[in-house]
Amino acid sequence: MKPGDLVRNKNSESGELGLFMGFRTFNKYRVLTSNKKKILDGTYECAEVMWFTRRAPNGDRISTIQKNLIEVVNGN
């Protein structure tokens, strides 16, 4: 999958389409129960997609989605 690919949301009954923008990496944290301290517990990578028919909950045109929930429609 590369930026500019047309992708389909596999979790959408209507086959929602969007433009793949790239991957985004987030830090995962774990909170210790003993002292409530946050410690880094690895990373999480997801896809950023600009959907053609909707916006993200915060109003942005680009939103994140789990990588396994999209598939490439055109393989340039």
Long-range contacts (C-beta under 8 A, 24 or more apart in sequence): 1-47, 1-67, 1-70, 1-72, 2-76, 4-76, 5-72, 5-73, 5-74, 5-75, 5-76, 6-72, 6-73, 6-74, 7-47, 7-49, 7-70, 7-71, 7-72, 7-73, 8-70, 8-71, 8-73, 9-49, 9-51, 9-65, 9-69, 9-70, 10-68, 10-69, 10-70, 10-71, 11-69, 16-51, 16-52, 16-53, 16-54, 17-51, 17-52, 17-53, 17-73, 18-49, 18-50, 18-51, 18-52, 18-70, 19-49, 19-50, 19-52, 20-47, 20-48, 20-49, 20-70, 20-72, 21-47, 21-48, 21-49, 21-50, 21-62, 22-47, 22-48, 23-47, 23-48, 23-67, 24-48, 24-64
